[in-house]
Amino acid sequence: MYEKDGEKFFIVDGHVHAWDAGPANQANKYGGWFIDCFYDYHTGFTHPDYLWNKEQFYTQSEEQIMGDLFERGYVDKAIFQPTYLKDFYVNGFNTTEQNGVLAEKHPDKFILNGAWDPRDGEAGLDALEALKERYDIMGVKLYTAEWKGDSKGWKLSDDWAKRYLDKCQQLGIKNIHVHKGPTIRPLNRDAFDVADVDDAASSFPELNFIVEHCGLPRLEDFCYIAAQEPNVYGGLAVAMAFMHHRPEYFGKIMGELLFWLGEDRLLFASDYAIWQPKWMVEGFVDYQIPDSITSGDLNPITDQAKKKILGLNAAKLYNLDVPADCQIQSEEKAPVEEPAIS
Amino acid sequence: MTADLADQIWAALGTVHDPELDEPLTELGFVSTVDQTADQVTVHLRLPTSFCAPNFAYLMVADAHDAVTAVAAGRVVSVVLDDHFAGEEINAGVAARHKFGSTFARNEPGEDDPELEELRRVFLAKAQLAAQDRVVAVLAKSGHDRDSIAAMTLADLPDGPEVARMLARRAELGWSVDAAEPLLVGQHGRAVHADEVAFHLRFAATVRRSIEGNGAVCRALLAARYGPNPVRTGSVPQAAAQATLER
């Protein structure tokens, strides 16, 4: 929980990892390149007081993770989003099982999400049931553009994907996080295509589709779809990181997202350990869109909007108890100009 | 290295755009070295990350190869993408004049790749929309209101770099640049109906901000990767190298 000027903010970090990317776990040169790429994102955008060297970045101890998130980072709940990458890392990068160790040790702090790949067919459906049985997951993280054998990717609109989404609905796995963002592994054109989210969201109105990274760099396509589908959300991992070094660009992203989606469907995340939540939470509460870029169509970010984005929106998706003093006392309706879409 | 040829090669590389960012490779810092002998020209390229999408990377390497070949006066041209997970395949594929699909799927060389051309078209259409937004901004600044802008044709537009850029994108897309064509044209080349104008203008602004922002992110990642002084050798014309650093 973060407090500033008498306002209290419940913090849900929607996208964290507990990874092992050190040389011992790198299966090949790609394992080195992958973490190097993450490290460039880190050095390129981190608040300078939080800069790590490469050794610190390779892996973090339990003590480091708990401290960065919950002691220093103000985080009330953190959501583990798995990234398998078994072809780059001997034991995987941060699998559900690895994250599960920490999640089960600190059940009051972590939410554990799983993953699936529809190209695993019937066997994968069975595995998903077992995953639900074992961890009672409420959400999954999907990578539609991941290469697998001869396949260059899949779509949420594919028949097999719909069978998996149907299974999720049956099992009560309501939150479908989809990576539609920067290419950080072998990916193809599908990485940029958010159109399948549109189809899936229409077909499964009971499920919530959280598009991680808001489709960056395809922000405009994400906004177009999300404006029309009420069960599509924007995950702000990576986007939040621009706040310190690129405050104007961050302002443009936030302005656009608030215009097309409104304040109820955006979710804060640090993408730990690429960046640490402390500076992001502090920075975001203080942040305002710079005068230099405001024009008639970008509204200021209100305290109410910040409370929702930092934790209240995620709390709704994951049925979290929010302390009374962190809730919004009387909701103010922002003057929203609905973009008319033909 | 003759100064004339070096300038020509640099200018040729400047005609090659990152399809996503709609900016020249030479201004993005993607060209690391250019070397030539009597018989050959070798260009080394690099990208912000080792995992930049291979289809975009392929387009840039292939386009750079074509552009430099056109000015190389018969020299053998080599364009090499460094530090990329698919660099070897892309470099070999471009060198052998394979199409993108066959580069990765080991198909017959020379097969057309409609996917890649479609990708190029999609991003050219986005670039056109962003360019259009900049034209609208110029017109709004000089006092035109929304109704006036909505009624404009290409004939009504002032000269200037924003208009030139928009017209260039339309021409690349194969869309008409006849003077009677409307200013407001959507992502599929259609004129914009009166009741779509407000949405169209708002979305065009989103596209422009998105592309500009992507450029800023890519520059930051490139600098993180290769350091604040991105140009590696003196074989790149110095004035151009300085221009890259100052952006």
Interface residues (C-beta under 8 A of the other chain):
Chain A: Y30 W33 F34 D36 C37 D40 Y41 T43 G44 F45 P182 T183 I184 R185 P186 L187 N188 R189 A191 F192 L216 P217 R218 L219 E220 C223 Y224 F242 H245 R246 Y249 K252 I253 E256 F259 W260 D297 P339 A340 I341 S342
Chain B: E20 P48 T49 S50 F51 C52 A53 P54 N55 F85 A86 E115 L119 K126 H193 D195 E196 A198 F199 R202 F203 A205 T206 V207 R209 S210 E212 G213 N214 A216 V217 A220 L221 A223 A224 R225
